[in-house]
Amino acid sequence: MIEKTLKGKPAYWIWLAFLGMFMAVGVACYARQYLFGLGMTGMSRDVSWGLYISQFTFLVGVAAGGVMLVLPYYVHDYKAFGKITILGEFLAIAAITMCLLFIMADLGQPLRALNVVLHPTPSSMLFYDMIVLNGYLFLNILCGWVILTAERKQVHPPKWIYFFVYLSIPFAVSIHTVTAMLYCGLPGRHFWLSAIIAPRFLASAFAAGPALIILACLILKRVANFDAGKEAMNKLVTIIMYAALLNTFFVLLEVFVGYYSNIPGHKHSIEYLFFGLEHHGHMYNNLVPFMWTSVVLNFGALGLFAWPYARKKNEFLLGLSCAMIFIALWIDKGLGFVFAGFIPNPLDEITEYIPTANELGITLGIWATGLFVVTLLYKIAVGVEHEIEE
Amino acid sequence: MDKQRRKFLKIAGVTALAGIGAPALVRLSSSNALASEHGAAEGHAAEAAHGAPVEAAPQGVRLGMVIDMRKITERPELLDGAIAACIDAHNIPQFDNRKSEIKWLWKAPFANVFPVESSYHLAKNVKETDFAVLCNHCDDPPCVRACPTQATFKVKANGIVAMDFHRCIGCRFCMAACPYGARSFNWEDPRPYIKKYNKDFPSRMRGVVEKCNFCGERLARGQEPACVEACKGTGAIVFGDLNDAHSEIRQLLDKEFTIQRNAALGTKPSVFYIV
C-alpha cells in the first residue's frame, strides 16, 4: 500500500515539499539546540517546561481524540463512521509521532533517553506515559494497517485484530489520563494540583481530535474526491459540541474554586492567564490576549455549531467553526495550561516565558513532520478507498 | 537492641494487633513493642485528621540542618561566606542572567522562602534579613518520585537526596515536582562560567539537573558540609543526624522553636529554621 504515496498530482508534491521545507528548518534549528543546549530556548530555571512539553500535552489529546471514531464504529457498530475510522487511527499515529519528537526535543540529554527503559521507575508517571504512548502508537499502526489491508482485498479483517482494536480504546483514554497525571500529582503547583485535570484533558481532546478530522475530511473532499458522508460529519459535530461544552464547564469549575475559595495559590495562575498578575509593581500579562482569543473562539465556535445552517448546509462555516474550536483548545492546553503552572514559582517570584525563534523553528518543524506523516497516511487510506470504488 | 530483635518485635506487635497472633507471641513481645505500635497508629490517625504531616518513627541516619537566622541577622556576612564556600566546593557556574542561573545555596527574603506563612506585619529584623535557601532533602521527596530514571534518589545510609549527573536525561520533571524551587538545570555548558575550578568535585555538562547535595562528597572524606564549615564556631548552621537523640542538632531542635518550608505538603523537609 505504501506505493500509493509515490503517485500524486502536482499539488500533492508541492504540499509535501512545502512541509519538507519547514522540516528542514526544524532539523537545522535542532542541530543548533543540540550543539549549544536548551539555553537556545526561552525556558528558564523558573519556567522549566515550554512549548515542547505544552505541544506534547496538546497532541496527546489529538491522538486520543481518534477514539471518538473507533468507539462508536467498533463498539456500537455505528456504520456511518466506517469510511473515516481509519482517518482517526492514522491521525493518532501522526499525533503520537509528534509527541515523541517533542519529548526528544525537550530532553537535555537526548542520547540518554533509553535510560527510562534501562532504569524503569514505576513511581514516575513518565514511565507509564512512555508505556501507554508507545503502546497506543503500536496499536494504531497495527489496527490501521491490518484493517486497511483487509478492506483493500475486500475481505473481513481477521478476528484477532478486534482484540487489539478494543484494547486501543482504554489505551486512548489512558494516554491522556497519564499525561494529566504528569501534572496533577505534583505538590506545590496549585494550578495543576486538581483532580479535574484528567477529565478536562479528555474533554478537550474529544473535541480537538474530531475537529481536526472534520477539517481533514473537508480538505480531502476538495483535493482527493473523498466524501466522508453527511451523517458521519453531523455525528462528529455532535461529539465535538458535547466535548467542548464539557471542557468549558470544567474550566469554569476551576475558576469558581479559585475565586470563591479565595485561596491565593488557587487564583494566581488563573489570574495570570486571564487578567495578568501584578507583582511588586510590575504587571505580568503575556498570555492574556491569547487566553481571551481562546475564549472568544471557543464560544464563537459553540455558537456556530448550535446553528443548524452552519453545521449542516455550509461547509465553509463548518470548517471555520472546527478550526476555531481547534485553535481555542490549542491555546487553552497547548499554551496556557503548561506555562501558567509555573507562575508564580515556588519562591513566589514571576518569570515569564517567551519562546525563542530557534525554539519556534523546531516546533514548526515537528508540526510539519506530523502533517507530512498524516498526509502520506491519508493518501494511502484514500487511495485504497478509490481502488475499492473502481 | 539489635535490628533483628527489633524487627521481630515489630512483626509480633503487628500480628498481635491484627488479632491473629497466638497468645504466646503476645507474651513474647514486651509491652514496649505494643506501645510503640500504638504510637505509630495514633500518628497516622492524626495525619489523616488534619493534614499536618507527622514524621514517621526514626529509622537509620537522617541528616538534617538547622539554620539559626538570629545569628545570620546579627552577622549577615556568615551567609555570604557559606554561599561562597558552596560555590567553590561544587564548581557552581556564575551566570549573569537569571534565566540560566544555577543555585545550590542562595538567599531570599522571608516572604519568598516562606510564601505560605504570613508576612503581614513581620518583625523588622526578619523582614530585612535574607534567609538561606537550599534543597530540603525531604524524607519523602517529590522529585525522587517523579524522576523516570532514578537519577535523583535518596541515599539509604543518610537520607541525602542525591543526583547522578551521568544518568539524568534532562527531562526536568524533578524541577516541576520540587515544591521548593531547589533545582537548577544546565541550560548550556556551565564550564566556561566556573570561576575557580575545584578538582575534588566534578563539574557538570549541559543538559542535566543539579542541586545541593548536603556535601555528600565531603562527608565521605570526614569533612563537614562547606556551608557549615564556613560558619564554624558561630552556630549559624548546625548539621547532623535528626534521628540521633544525642546529636547537637537534636538538642538544638529540642530547645528551640523551628519552622520548616511548606511542611503541609507532606514532604518532611530536613532543613529547619530558627527565626
Interface residues (C-beta under 8 A of the other chain):
Chain A: F36 G37 L38 G39 T41 M43 S44 R45 D46 S48 W49 I103 D106 L107 G108 Q109 P110 R112 A113 N115 V116 L118 H119 T121 S123 S124 M125 L126 F127 M130 L182 Y183 L186 P187 G188 R189 G265 G341 F342 P344 N345 P346 L347 D348 E349 T351
Chain B: R98 K99 S100 E101 K103 A108 A111 N112 V113 P115 V116 V133 P142 V144 R145 A146 C147 P148 T149 Q150 A151 R167 C168 I169 G170 C171 R172 F173 M175 A176 A177 C178 P179 Y180 G181 S184 F185 N186 W187 E188 D189 R206 G207 V208 V209 N262 L265 G266 T267
